[in-house]
């Protein structure tokens, strides 16, 4: 299997990222000029959408905020509607390197995976590592980096995640991964480098209060939709 450049799209959910969005898009376009970049603007109140258009991206404006997963699902539905076979998701805050994209695509290109996660577990703060440990126990997922937004989805994964059964997932990490695993899709991780956010701090892991709320909500989801008892191991290659 090969991935043709015209069948690939890059999706970037963004909310109030005017300080970084232009640079992120330009870095992608310098390396992958023919590949369309789609920014899903999650009801930003700054110039995110305007700057994304100026940088050459297609902008999908949301009339009200749907959160990270709602924005990503909007992008995946757009990819499905437009006939793309593979979608890359990247954060708008400058954490991810555009030159990591070929590493994400390789396991899909050789028919080894349906979903590939760019993993950098070293970035985990104490809060994040505690959350990851709890979620692994609750979900049965054997992945190193559960919250990376750098991912590649092949057509079967796009179709599943664009469907109504994925609509009510609150967070793209655990909910999406559990749903993918329950449907037998193959998930792999590849090591990548990530940088600190160029603008602000993580909205999920910024305080113990927010992490506690996140862990309770996601923990309930894991218990309600737990994966198989003996999930396959998914080590970083």
DRENLO-869385 format. One line per 10 residues: their letters; for each residue x, y, z of C-alpha. Coordinates in Angstrom, 3 decimals. Each point is the difference from the previous one (the first is absolute). Layout:
BEGIN
a = X/Y/Z ~ ... $
This chain:
BEGIN
xxxxxxxxxx = 0.000/0.000/0.000 ~ 1.154/3.530/-0.721 ~ -1.432/3.327/1.089 ~ -0.499/2.359/-2.912 ~ 0.559/3.646/0.786 ~ -3.398/1.050/-1.386 ~ -1.766/-2.365/2.419 ~ 1.563/1.614/3.084 ~ -1.337/2.915/2.045 ~ 1.380/1.716/3.111 $
xxxxxxxxxx = -2.539/1.084/2.618 ~ 0.761/2.593/2.672 ~ -2.594/0.825/2.671 ~ 0.605/3.500/1.335 ~ -1.466/2.305/2.619 ~ 1.567/3.412/0.594 ~ 3.387/-0.990/-1.427 ~ 0.781/3.191/-1.920 ~ 3.556/0.066/1.370 ~ 0.926/-3.391/-1.476 $
xxxxxxxxxx = -2.417/-1.090/-2.740 ~ 1.698/1.822/-2.875 ~ 3.418/-1.459/0.780 ~ -1.409/-3.524/0.423 ~ -1.686/0.133/-3.416 ~ 3.030/1.476/-1.740 ~ 2.284/-2.716/1.392 ~ -2.352/-2.667/-1.340 ~ -0.337/1.615/-3.416 ~ 3.756/0.370/-0.392 $
xxxxxxxxxx = 0.393/-3.771/0.275 ~ -3.295/-1.185/-1.527 ~ -1.071/2.698/-2.429 ~ -2.681/-2.022/-1.894 ~ -1.675/-1.316/3.165 ~ -3.056/2.005/1.070 ~ 0.074/1.391/3.540 ~ -3.405/0.398/1.638 ~ -0.397/2.084/3.148 ~ -3.150/-0.622/2.010 $
xxxxxxxxxx = -0.541/3.273/1.827 ~ -1.730/-0.804/3.286 ~ -1.811/3.341/0.332 ~ 3.177/1.993/0.628 ~ -0.371/3.564/1.184 ~ 3.338/1.139/-1.421 ~ 1.516/0.041/-3.515 ~ 0.623/-3.766/-0.218 ~ -2.305/-0.558/-2.985 ~ 1.224/3.071/-1.871 $
xxxxxxxxxx = 3.676/-0.871/0.423 ~ -0.614/-3.644/-0.953 ~ -1.592/1.093/-3.283 ~ 2.876/2.380/-0.689 ~ 2.449/-2.884/0.501 ~ -1.817/-2.079/-2.644 ~ -2.226/-2.267/2.082 ~ -3.609/-0.923/-0.584 ~ -1.911/1.229/3.056 ~ -3.115/-1.712/1.348 $
xxxxxxxxxx = -1.554/2.520/2.426 ~ -2.133/-1.399/2.817 ~ -2.841/2.311/1.110 ~ 0.514/-0.998/3.638 ~ 2.720/-1.888/1.832 ~ -0.163/-3.804/-0.219 ~ 3.256/-0.661/1.845 ~ 3.045/-1.823/-1.336 ~ -1.750/-3.230/-0.920 ~ -3.019/1.708/-1.574 $
xxxxxxxxxx = 2.352/2.039/-2.173 ~ 2.019/-3.059/-1.010 ~ -3.128/-1.975/-0.840 ~ -1.159/2.892/-2.171 ~ 3.302/-0.249/-1.840 ~ -0.295/-3.776/-0.385 ~ -3.493/0.358/-1.416 ~ 1.332/2.545/-2.462 ~ 2.790/-2.426/-0.959 ~ -2.535/-2.788/-0.541 $
xxxxxxxxxx = -2.287/2.242/-2.053 ~ 2.899/1.190/-2.173 ~ 1.244/-3.542/-0.665 ~ 3.306/0.100/1.873 ~ 1.329/-3.409/1.033 ~ 2.411/1.109/2.715 ~ -0.172/2.871/2.477 ~ 2.728/1.398/2.220 ~ -1.058/1.914/3.109 ~ 2.373/2.529/1.542 $
xxxxxxxxxx = -0.275/2.559/2.789 ~ -0.052/3.701/-0.828 ~ 2.303/1.011/2.840 ~ 3.337/-0.875/-1.612 ~ 0.739/-3.164/1.995 ~ 0.222/-2.293/-3.017 ~ 2.622/-0.141/-2.749 ~ -1.198/-0.169/-3.590 ~ 2.906/-2.276/-0.887 ~ -1.512/-2.685/2.286 $
xxxxxxxxxx = -2.768/-0.577/-2.548 ~ 1.867/-2.600/-2.144 ~ 0.662/-2.085/3.131 ~ -3.727/0.027/0.781 ~ -0.937/-1.028/-3.525 ~ 2.451/-2.889/-0.362 ~ -1.854/-2.660/2.093 ~ -3.188/0.814/-1.922 ~ 1.784/-0.074/-3.353 ~ 1.317/-3.533/0.613 $
xxxxxxxxxx = -3.402/-1.245/1.196 ~ 1.098/-0.422/3.604 ~ -2.325/2.458/1.766 ~ -3.294/1.854/-0.325 ~ 0.962/2.680/2.517 ~ 3.467/1.289/0.875 ~ 0.764/2.198/2.996 ~ 3.025/2.262/0.240 ~ 1.176/-0.819/3.511 ~ 2.226/2.030/2.265 $
xxxxxxxxxx = -0.660/-1.279/3.549 ~ 3.043/1.864/1.325 ~ -2.008/3.242/-0.159 ~ -2.314/-1.215/2.736 ~ -0.164/2.087/3.171 ~ -0.728/-1.712/3.312 ~ -3.690/0.810/-0.453 ~ -0.055/-1.474/-3.481 ~ 1.893/-3.152/0.986 ~ -2.368/-0.679/2.887 $
xxxxxxxxxx = -2.969/0.414/-2.327 ~ 1.557/-2.274/-2.640 ~ 0.680/-2.726/2.563 ~ -3.568/0.065/1.290 ~ -1.471/-0.013/-3.503 ~ 2.121/-2.970/-1.111 ~ -1.315/-2.005/2.929 ~ -3.616/0.979/-0.635 ~ -0.021/-0.290/-3.779 ~ 2.328/-2.934/-0.699 $
xxxxxxxxxx = 1.858/2.087/-2.573 ~ 3.700/-0.862/-0.244 ~ 1.152/3.258/-1.550 ~ 2.763/2.242/1.282 ~ -1.413/3.408/-0.970 ~ -3.754/0.143/0.491 ~ -0.538/3.696/-0.617 ~ 2.076/0.790/-3.084 ~ -1.899/2.058/-2.554 ~ 2.461/-0.984/-2.740 $
xxxxxxxxxx = -1.704/-2.895/-1.758 ~ -0.555/-1.592/-3.400 ~ -3.373/-1.565/-0.780 ~ -0.555/-2.279/-2.980 ~ -3.357/-0.307/-1.769 ~ -1.602/-2.662/2.293 ~ 0.854/2.118/3.057 ~ -1.269/3.192/-1.667 ~ -3.312/-1.683/-0.818 ~ -0.431/-1.257/3.571 $
xxxxxxxxxx = 0.951/3.274/1.665 ~ -2.175/2.055/-2.343 ~ -3.036/-2.107/0.931 ~ -2.694/0.905/2.521 ~ 1.265/-2.495/2.574 ~ 3.132/2.123/0.427 ~ -1.853/3.302/0.302 ~ -0.410/0.140/3.775 ~ 3.611/-0.746/0.885 ~ 1.268/2.797/2.232 $
xxxxxxxxxx = 3.713/-0.464/-0.514 ~ 1.820/-1.226/-3.079 ~ 2.481/-2.086/1.993 ~ -1.651/-2.736/2.081 ~ -3.437/-0.001/-1.573 ~ 1.315/-0.178/-3.536 ~ 2.633/-2.613/0.793 ~ -2.456/-2.255/1.816 ~ -2.486/0.256/-2.862 ~ 2.699/-0.821/-2.551 $
xxxxxxxxxx = 1.193/-2.972/2.045 ~ -3.515/-1.384/0.518 ~ -0.511/0.003/-3.782 ~ 3.220/-1.940/-0.573 ~ 1.954/2.773/-1.700 ~ 3.772/-0.265/0.252 ~ 1.688/2.756/2.000 ~ 3.734/0.576/0.009 ~ 2.301/2.606/1.482 ~ 3.119/1.478/-1.513 $
xxxxxxxxxx = 2.464/2.129/1.982 ~ -0.019/3.697/-0.820 ~ 1.347/3.201/1.467 ~ -2.333/2.563/1.500 ~ 0.616/3.463/1.336 ~ -1.644/1.975/2.792 ~ -3.014/2.027/-1.064 ~ 1.166/3.224/-1.614 ~ -3.004/1.779/1.468 ~ -1.359/-0.651/3.486 $
xxxxxxxxxx = -0.444/-3.296/1.820 ~ -1.911/-3.236/-0.420 ~ -3.712/0.594/0.597 ~ -0.412/-3.512/1.447 ~ 3.111/-0.507/2.113 ~ 0.508/3.525/1.307 ~ -1.143/-0.579/3.597 ~ -0.902/-2.764/2.442 ~ -3.636/1.186/0.021 ~ -0.342/-0.265/-3.785 $
xxxxxxxxxx = 1.853/-3.327/-0.077 ~ -2.240/-1.402/2.756 ~ -3.126/0.950/-1.946 ~ 1.472/-1.430/-3.195 ~ 1.000/-3.259/1.724 ~ -3.410/-0.493/1.607 ~ -1.896/0.674/-3.218 ~ 2.316/-2.102/-2.175 ~ 0.204/-2.736/2.644 ~ -3.779/-0.383/-0.052 $
xxxxxxxxxx = 0.142/-0.212/-3.789 ~ 2.688/-2.712/0.191 ~ -2.023/-2.076/2.454 ~ -3.125/0.350/-2.133 ~ 1.768/-0.830/-3.283 ~ 2.952/-2.152/1.039 ~ 2.099/-1.726/-2.643 ~ 0.686/-3.722/-0.332 ~ 1.376/-1.810/3.037 ~ 3.174/-0.999/-1.770 $
xxxxxxx = 0.794/2.876/-2.348 ~ 2.838/-0.380/-2.472 ~ 3.272/1.598/0.930 ~ 0.799/3.158/-1.915 ~ 3.633/0.846/0.752 ~ 1.744/2.957/-1.578 ~ 1.829/-1.263/-3.044 $
